């Protein structure tokens, strides 16, 4: 599957401030990736939304304009106050700040454990503009190091190659070795992130590879 998206340098520099300094470096790396993915996703959703408008017979349930989060449904364009009211009744919200100053963006975490981050919500001109559900959160040293390398690599490539890139996903299986990967393809370079599984059911080893490829 090949999808064309734009990656903006500003998205790669997103950062946040926390009252718990022990997790600040983790949040900086993690939110940078989240913001990058949200930027790519928002452009893809805009294209999909145009396609839906041109095809009125398409089911509304397939609309990219909404997301179900912990049993509640949120839609782009919803007024800010009902969204904030709903979220604060169930979760703890922490203000984010990007590289261009204050933004109306918030980290969502459990009330009982403010370090367990569940998602992120952003507003523009008083309406919901972005909503992220975090599929995985970790502060392990290896994960933080991998995120740091990914941020560094993408920042470098957007400076060298520009901000236009496409995303390619693939899965291959050659017996004792299987690879599931995603690539961000620039003009003549690509960033490749792969999960590699070696061995059989009785002896399985999994590893993650982050590569810069000249093509």
C-alpha positions as CSV (number, residue, x, y, z in Angstrom):
1,X,0.0,0.0,0.0
2,X,1.4,3.4,-1.0
3,X,0.1,6.6,0.5
4,X,1.4,10.1,-0.3
5,X,1.7,12.5,2.7
6,X,3.5,15.7,3.6
7,X,5.8,15.7,6.7
8,X,6.4,19.2,8.0
9,X,9.6,20.2,9.9
10,X,7.5,22.0,12.5
11,X,5.8,18.8,13.4
12,X,9.1,17.1,14.0
13,X,10.0,19.8,16.6
14,X,6.9,19.5,18.8
15,X,7.6,19.4,22.5
16,X,5.8,19.5,25.8
17,X,6.3,20.7,29.4
18,X,5.5,18.5,32.4
19,X,5.5,19.1,36.1
20,X,7.3,15.8,36.4
21,X,10.9,16.5,35.1
22,X,11.7,12.7,35.1
23,X,9.6,12.1,32.1
24,X,10.2,15.3,30.2
25,X,12.8,13.9,27.8
26,X,10.6,11.0,27.0
27,X,7.6,13.3,26.3
28,X,9.7,15.5,24.0
29,X,10.7,12.5,21.8
30,X,7.3,10.9,21.9
31,X,5.2,14.0,21.2
32,X,7.5,14.8,18.3
33,X,6.6,11.6,16.6
34,X,2.9,11.9,17.5
35,X,2.8,15.4,16.0
36,X,4.5,14.2,12.9
37,X,2.1,11.3,12.4
38,X,-0.9,13.6,13.1
39,X,0.3,16.0,10.5
40,X,0.5,13.3,7.9
41,X,-2.8,11.8,9.0
42,X,-4.6,15.2,8.8
43,X,-3.6,15.6,5.2
44,X,-4.7,12.1,4.3
45,X,-8.0,12.7,6.1
46,X,-8.6,15.9,4.1
47,X,-8.1,13.9,0.8
48,X,-10.4,11.2,2.0
49,X,-13.0,13.7,3.1
50,X,-13.0,15.2,-0.4
51,X,-13.6,11.7,-1.8
52,X,-16.5,11.1,0.5
53,X,-18.2,14.4,-0.5
54,X,-17.8,13.4,-4.1
55,X,-19.4,10.0,-3.3
56,X,-22.6,10.6,-1.2
57,X,-23.4,6.9,-1.2
58,X,-20.3,6.1,0.9
59,X,-21.2,5.0,4.5
60,X,-20.9,7.7,7.2
61,X,-19.3,5.1,9.5
62,X,-16.2,5.2,7.2
63,X,-15.7,8.9,7.7
64,X,-12.2,9.9,8.9
65,X,-13.7,12.9,10.7
66,X,-14.5,11.0,13.9
67,X,-12.8,8.7,16.5
68,X,-14.0,6.6,19.3
69,X,-12.0,7.1,22.5
70,X,-12.7,5.0,25.6
71,X,-16.3,4.6,24.6
72,X,-16.9,8.2,23.6
73,X,-17.0,9.5,20.1
74,X,-15.2,12.7,19.0
75,X,-15.6,14.5,15.7
76,X,-13.5,17.2,14.0
77,X,-15.2,20.5,14.4
78,X,-16.9,19.7,17.7
79,X,-17.0,22.8,20.0
80,X,-14.1,23.0,22.5
81,X,-16.0,23.3,25.8
82,X,-18.1,20.0,25.6
83,X,-15.0,18.1,24.6
84,X,-12.9,19.5,27.4
85,X,-15.7,19.0,29.9
86,X,-16.1,15.4,28.9
87,X,-12.4,14.6,29.0
88,X,-11.8,16.4,32.4
89,X,-14.6,14.5,34.0
90,X,-12.8,11.2,33.2
91,X,-9.2,12.0,32.8
92,X,-6.3,14.4,33.7
93,X,-5.3,16.9,31.0
94,X,-1.9,18.5,30.7
95,X,-1.1,21.5,28.5
96,X,1.3,21.0,25.6
97,X,3.5,23.7,24.1
98,X,5.0,23.4,20.6
99,X,8.0,25.0,19.0
100,X,5.9,28.1,17.9
101,X,4.7,28.8,21.4
102,X,1.4,28.1,23.2
103,X,-1.0,25.8,21.5
104,X,-4.5,24.7,22.6
105,X,-3.3,21.1,22.9
106,X,-3.6,18.7,25.8
107,X,-2.2,15.3,26.8
108,X,-4.8,12.9,28.2
109,X,-3.9,10.6,31.0
110,X,-5.5,8.5,33.7
111,X,-6.7,10.3,36.9
112,X,-5.2,7.6,39.1
113,X,-1.9,7.6,37.2
114,X,-1.0,10.8,35.5
115,X,2.1,9.2,33.9
116,X,-0.1,6.8,31.9
117,X,-0.8,8.8,28.8
118,X,-3.8,7.7,26.7
119,X,-4.0,10.4,24.0
120,X,-3.8,14.0,22.9
121,X,-6.4,16.5,21.8
122,X,-6.0,19.9,20.0
123,X,-8.3,22.8,19.2
124,X,-8.2,25.5,16.6
125,X,-10.5,28.6,16.7
126,X,-12.5,26.9,19.5
127,X,-13.2,23.7,17.7
128,X,-11.7,20.2,17.8
129,X,-8.9,20.0,15.1
130,X,-6.9,16.9,16.1
131,X,-7.4,13.9,18.3
132,X,-4.9,11.1,19.0
133,X,-5.3,7.8,20.7
134,X,-1.9,6.5,21.9
135,X,-1.6,2.9,20.9
136,X,1.5,2.3,22.9
137,X,3.3,4.3,25.6
138,X,6.7,3.3,27.0
139,X,9.6,5.0,28.8
140,X,12.1,2.1,28.4
141,X,15.6,3.2,27.6
142,X,15.7,1.3,24.3
143,X,12.4,2.8,23.2
144,X,13.5,6.3,24.0
145,X,16.8,5.8,22.2
146,X,14.9,4.5,19.1
147,X,12.5,7.4,19.1
148,X,15.4,9.8,19.4
149,X,17.2,8.3,16.4
150,X,14.0,8.4,14.4
151,X,13.4,12.1,15.2
152,X,17.0,12.9,14.3
153,X,16.9,11.0,11.1
154,X,13.6,12.6,9.9
155,X,14.7,16.1,10.9
156,X,17.9,15.5,8.8
157,X,16.0,14.2,5.8
158,X,13.4,16.9,5.7
159,X,16.3,19.4,5.6
160,X,18.1,17.6,2.9
161,X,15.3,16.1,0.8
162,X,12.3,18.4,1.4
163,X,9.0,17.8,3.1
164,X,7.3,15.6,0.5
165,X,7.4,11.9,1.3
166,X,5.3,8.8,0.7
167,X,4.6,5.9,3.1
168,X,5.0,2.3,2.1
169,X,3.9,-0.6,4.3
170,X,4.9,-4.2,3.7
171,X,4.9,-7.7,5.2
172,X,7.1,-10.5,3.9
173,X,7.6,-14.0,5.1
174,X,10.4,-16.3,3.9
175,X,10.1,-19.2,6.2
176,X,12.2,-18.7,9.3
177,X,12.4,-14.9,8.8
178,X,9.4,-12.6,8.5
179,X,9.5,-8.8,8.2
180,X,6.8,-6.3,8.9
181,X,7.8,-2.8,8.0
182,X,7.0,0.8,7.1
183,X,9.1,3.1,5.0
184,X,8.9,6.9,4.6
185,X,10.2,7.5,1.1
186,X,11.8,10.8,0.2
187,X,13.4,11.8,-3.2
188,X,16.4,9.5,-3.1
189,X,16.5,8.3,0.5
190,X,14.1,6.4,2.7
191,X,13.6,5.7,6.4
192,X,12.9,2.1,7.0
193,X,11.4,0.8,10.4
194,X,11.1,-3.0,10.5
195,X,10.0,-5.6,13.0
196,X,12.0,-8.8,12.2
197,X,11.0,-12.2,13.5
198,X,13.5,-15.1,13.3
199,X,13.0,-18.8,14.0
200,X,10.0,-21.0,14.5
201,X,7.3,-21.3,17.1
202,X,9.6,-23.1,19.4
203,X,12.4,-20.7,19.2
204,X,11.4,-17.2,18.2
205,X,13.4,-14.0,18.4
206,X,12.1,-10.5,17.5
207,X,14.1,-7.3,16.9
208,X,13.5,-3.8,15.5
209,X,15.6,-2.2,12.8
210,X,15.7,1.5,12.0
211,X,17.6,2.1,8.7
212,X,18.5,5.0,6.4
213,X,18.5,3.8,2.8
214,X,19.9,5.5,-0.3
215,X,17.7,4.4,-3.2
